[in-house]
Amino acid sequence: MADGLTGDGALLALSPHLDDAVLSVGAALAAVAATGRPVVVCTVFAGEPVPPLSEPAARFHRDCGLGADAVAVRQREDLAAVAALGATPLHLPFLDALYRRHGDGWLCTWLGAHFDPGLPAEPELTAEITAEIAGLLRSLRPAAVWTCAAIGGHVDHRLTLATAAAACAAEGFRLARWEDLPYAIGRSAESGQGRLLTGPISAAHRERKLAAIGEYRSQLGMLFPAGGPAWRSAFAGHAAARLETHGAEELVWSAEPPACAHASGSGLSPSR
């Protein structure tokens, strides 16, 4: 099962938002948790904004059927979803891009701006997140650290990858990257990402992932407007396609270890 995972250290999954880790690698996380190894799903952008909100943020809430307590609702959904995998949730206080200000205005001035590669840099926020993740690495001493590959280009995914990479390099931990879902659904897998760590998934862990995804009720209608079983079909179809082409239903790629790597390993093959 394990590929380099030794000792009792946890698997730390650094998720940009309150759903990304579960959507992308929920079955693999469930497989690791089933071995008795601690799995911590840490969401970086899980902070609650202070009103008033920008118009794009207010529209996002309406699209999700959420009210003024939107982030609190999403936090509760995440607690249930992560628990369904047998993992432990951790929420950091940083604000989603839709809630962040830039100067006297908003960072995202239109719905979809968070995908704009030309958004202004946020050096202070980047430094704060890097320091927070570095502190988490020092306290948790994980055996493996996973985060997103930022496929899709969401600014929060890009920030999560950049700060996780900086913190891991500073603290001497290896960092592996997962294929971001649902952004990669219907797309060919990106090449040159590194050595593939994951393998076939058992039916039981596949079902645990789907059960966990089902807890994100506020997000499913927005991500999959067709409703009904469309999201299940989308994830099942993607998993089958990746299994055929890569031998793994969820893709997690290794990275070259830093020169002074502390972590004893960063991968696994969650086959059953």
C-alpha positions, 0 to 999 in steps of 0.5 A, a space after each residue: 500500500 505505502 510507497 515510502 510512507 514510514 513511521 506514524 506520521 500523518 498525511 497532510 492534504 493542503 486544500 485550497 477550498 472547502 471541497 477541493 481535496 475531497 473532490 480531487 483525491 477523496 478515495 486515496 485519502 480514505 484508503 490511507 485513513 483506512 490503514 490507521 495512518 492519520 490524515 489531516 485535510 487542511 483548508 487554506 481559504 476557509 476564513 469567514 468574511 466580514 460584510 459588506 460583500 462584493 457583488 461577485 461574492 453575493 452572486 456566488 452565494 445566490 448561485 449556491 443557495 447560501 445566505 449571510 452565513 455562507 462560509 459557516 454552512 460550507 465549513 459544516 459541509 466540509 466537517 461532514 465530508 472529511 469525517 466521511 473519509 475517516 480524516 481530520 479537518 483543519 480550517 485556516 482563517 484566510 479569505 477566499 479570493 471572492 472576499 479579499 480586498 485589494 487597495 480600496 477595492 475588491 480583488 475580484 470585480 466580476 464573477 470568474 475574475 479568480 481565474 484571471 492570470 493577471 490579478 495583482 500579486 498579494 505578497 503579504 498574504 503569500 508570506 502569511 500563508 507560507 508562514 502558517 503552513 511552515 508552522 503546521 509542518 513543524 508541529 505536525 511533522 507529516 510523513 507526506 504532504 499533498 496539495 493541488 497542481 493548480 490545474 484550472 488556474 484559480 488564483 487560490 489554487 495557485 497561491 496554495 501550491 506556491 505557498 505549500 511549495 515554499 513552506 515545504 522547501 524551507 522546512 525540508 519536506 517533499 510535496 506531491 501534487 494532485 490533479 485538480 477536480 472538477 477542473 480536469 474532468 473531460 481533459 487529458 492529464 497534464 504531462 511532465 508532472 512527475 512520478 505517479 504515486 497513486 494506483 487502483 482504488 477499491 470500490 469501498 473507498 470510491 463509494 466513501 469519496 462519493 458519499 463525502 462529495 455528497 455532503 457539499 450540497 451548496 456546491 454541487 448544483 453550482 459545479 454541476 448545473 444539470 443536477 441529479 446524478 450528473 456529478 456522480 457520473 462525471 466523477 465515475 467517468 473521469 475515474 474510469 478514464 484515468 484508470 484506463 490511461 494511467 492505472 490510477 483513478 486519482 492522479 497524485 504526482 511526486 516531486 523531486 525531494 529537496 536537498 535536505 528533505 526531512 520527510 521520510 516519504 510522500 507517496 502511496 499506492 492506495 490499491 486494495 
